[in-house]
């Protein structure tokens, strides 16, 4: 009997590596599959054709499993791919939420990075939450100020420590019953946090990576694990920067959910929300409806996007 006999049907993509995918079956077991040429597209590369979180239809052919098609996606989370040429990179699909992991110190909190990821999630219609790791580094006042600022925008926040385990139970509860994509800047302790939140995560990672030959302790690509039924986590490599996709400087204001009630109410239709009289956004900042730090982040991010556009 062929090795993959009885595995025909639907499965979830747990990891993508060049020409093959690691699949997570509904019974919790893993398998490796190649991808049919017609699914790959004209250049025969996987690209965005198959991504982590996709639901795929498989067929056992001889001694191998082949992905025949990809089910329609409920949603997807994208970013601008690295390189000078603007291209979309779909990070993962069929998500319930995006979890932005930052650290309060070592490295210090970077509002620009957090707001890029949160804005991209909002653009894609995805729920998101903010996690501040390394709470054991004695910065309680700053943690509270950041969490309060993002609460004004409607984002739930968590102050946690992978080292002392503070806040981990609440974060795990917020991820239970969901598929959560974890995204973080390099050095914020995202993988340590996940390992602390889910005992035995290293073993699960090793099972996924055993299919690809990658090192167990190195996150080199997005991968999905299911510690228990209905509880799925997608880890991603730590990154230095995050490029927005589908959001330009002119519509950046709509990537900030707390701005939306005020958009279109400025005196001038081309208001940049800087020094123009009758600016509804600045008025909302002055009345405390929009946090000052989020407004300043918006202005800085818009300038960065304009510079990125000029250089591409």
N, C-alpha and C positions, 0 to 999 in steps of 0.2 A: 504494500500500500504506500502511495507517495507520502512524503514527510508532512505535506500540508493538507492532506485529505481531511475533509470536514471543516476546513477553515474558510470556505467560500462564504461571502456575505460581507456585512459591514464591520468596520473597525475604525479606531481613532488613531490618527498619526501622532506618535509620541516624540519623534525626532526625524529630521531630514539631513542626510549626508550625501552630497553629490548625487549619485544615481540611484540610491536606495533609501528606504524609509524604515524606521522601527515602528511597528504597530502595537497598539494596546487593544487587546480583544476585550469583549464585554465580560469575560470570566476572570479578567485580571492578568492573564498571561501575555507574554510578549512574543513577537515574531518579526522577521525581516522580510521585506517585499521590494521587488523592483517595480518600475512604473512604466506602463504601456506608452509607446512612442507618441500616440495621438494625444495623450494627456499632457506630455511634456511641452508641446507646442512646436513652432517652426524651427527654432534653433536647437531643439532636442535637450535643452537644459531645463531643470526643474523650476528654477526661478521662483515665481510666485504661484506656479500652477498647483503645487502641493505644499502646504505649510503645516506646522504643528497645530493641532486642534481640529484639522479637517476630518470630516467623516468620509471614508472612502469605501468603495465597493471593490472587493477582492475576488480573485479566482485562482484556484490551484491549478497550475499547468506543469505537468511532469513533476519535477522535484523542487519547484519553486512557487512562490506566491507572487501574484502580479496584481497591481492596482489598475483596475479597468476604468474607473471614473471617480470623480469627486462630487459629493453631494453639494447642493447650493449652500453657501455660507449665510448664517444668520447675521454675522457681523465680522469685522476684521480690524486689527490694529496695525497701522502702517507707520513707517518713518521714511525719511529721505535716505536712500542708500549712500554709502560713502563713495567719494569720487567727485570729479568736477562736473560730470554730466548728470543732470537731474533725473533720477530714476526712483520709482517706488520700491520699497522693500516691505513686503507683508510679513510681519513678525509672527503673528498667530491669529487663529480664527475661532469663531464660535465661543466667545468669552462672556462671562458674567460680570467681570470687573477687572480693572487695572489697578495694581497696587504699586505706588511709587515709593521706593525705599530711599531715604536720605539719612545722613548722620548729622547730629547737632554740632559735633566737633570731630576733628581728625578723620576726614576733612570736614571743614565747616559747611554748614547748610548752604546750598547753591540754589537760590530762588529761580534763576534762569532755567536751570535744568529741570527742576520740578515743574515749573509752569509750562515748559515745552511739552513734557509728557502728559500732564493733566489736560493741556489744551488739545493735544492730539486725540486723547481719549474722548473729550467732549465733542470734538469734531466728528468722531466716529459713532457718536450716540452711546458711548460706553460709560457705565458708572465707574467712578474711581475713588480711591482713598489714599491718604498720605500717611506714611509711617516714618517717624523719627527714631532712628536707632542710636545706640550708644548713650542712652539716658543716664548711665552710671558715671558719665564724665562731668557731673555736677554743673549742669546748665539749665536748671529747672525753669528759671524765669524766661530765658530765651525760648525754650520749648513751648511754654504756655503762650507766649506772644505769637509764635509762628502758628500754632494750632488754632488760636483764636482768629487770626487773619484768614486762614483758609476755611474756617467754619462760616465766616461771612459769605464765602463763595459757595457754600453748600457742601464742602468736602468734609467727610468724617476723618478725624485724625487719631493716630495712635502714638503714644510715647512709649518706647520699648527698649529693652537691653538684651541682646543675645547672651551677654556675659552673666548677668544676674537673673535673667528670665522675667524681669518686670514687664508686665503688659502682654506677655506671650499668649496667655489663655484667652484674653479678649480678642486678640488678633486672629487666633485660630478659630474662635467662634464666628468671627466676621467672615471667614473664608469657608466655613463648613457649609456644605450643600451648594457650593459654587465652583466654577472654574476660574481661577485667578491667575492673571499674568503679572509676575513680579519684574519690575524694571528698576535699575539703580545705577548710579554713577560709580565708577571704579573706586574701591576702597571704603564704601559705606557699610560693608559687612552684610550684604544681602544673603550670600550663601551661608554664612555663619548663622544668620537669623533663621533661615529656613531649616537648617539642621537642628537648631535649638527648638524650633516650633514643632518639628516633626521628628521625634526620635526614630532612628533607623533610616533616615533619608539617604545617608551615604550608601547603604545597601541597595536601596531602590535605584539610586543614580548609577551604581555599579552595574545593575542588571540592564539598564538602558544602554549604558556605554559599552557593555560587553558585546553588544551587537555591532558596534562600530569600531572597536579597538581603541577608543579614546581613553585617556586617563580618567580614573574614577573621580578624582578630586578637582578636575579642571572643567569649568563650564565653557565649552568652546562653541556651543550652539544652543538654541532654545530647546528645551526638552520638557515633556509633560510626565508627571507622575500622579498616581492615584493611591494615596496612602490608605484610603478606605472608600467604599462606594459613595458616590456623590460628593467627594472631596478631592478636587484636582488642583494641582499647582503647576505652573509653568515657570521654570527658572530661565533666565536669559543671561548672557555674558555681561559683565560690568562694562560700561562704555564711558568714554571721555566726554562725548558730546552727543546731542540728539537733534537731528535735522527734521524739521516739520515737513509734512507732505500734505498738499491740498489746502494749505493755509498760507495766504500771502499777507503782506503788510496792510493792505486795504481792508481785509476782513478779519484781522487778528482780534479785534474787539469782540467778535462773536465766539472766540475760543475761551473767553473769560465769562463764565456763566453769570457772575454777579453784575457784569456790565450790561447784559442783554436787556433788562427792563428800561435802561436809560438810552440805549442806542436809538438814534433817529429823533431824539428830543433836543439835540443841540440847536442853537440859533442858526448855525451854518451847516449845510449838508456835507461839506467837505472838511468838517472840523477834525483836527488832529488831536484834540483833547490836551492841548499844551497851554497856550496863552490866549486862545480865542475867547472873546466875551460870550456869555450865554452857553457855556459848555456844560451839558448835563452830567457828563462823567465826572468832571472836576467838582461839580456841586455835590454829587453823591459821595465823593471822597471827603469833602468838607463836613458833610453831615454824618459821616461814619457808616454809610451803607456799603462803601467799598474801602477796604483796608489800604492805608497809605503805601505799605510795602508791596502790595499787589499792583497798585497803580504805577509805582516806580518801576517794577519789574516789566509791566506792559510796555512802557515807553522805551526801556532799554532793549527789550526783545524786538520791538518793531524796528528799531534802528539796526539791530543785528540782521534781521531779515532783509531789510533794504540793502545792506552792504553785501549780503550773500547773493541777492539777486543781481546786483551790479557786477559781481565778480564771476557769475556763471555764464 
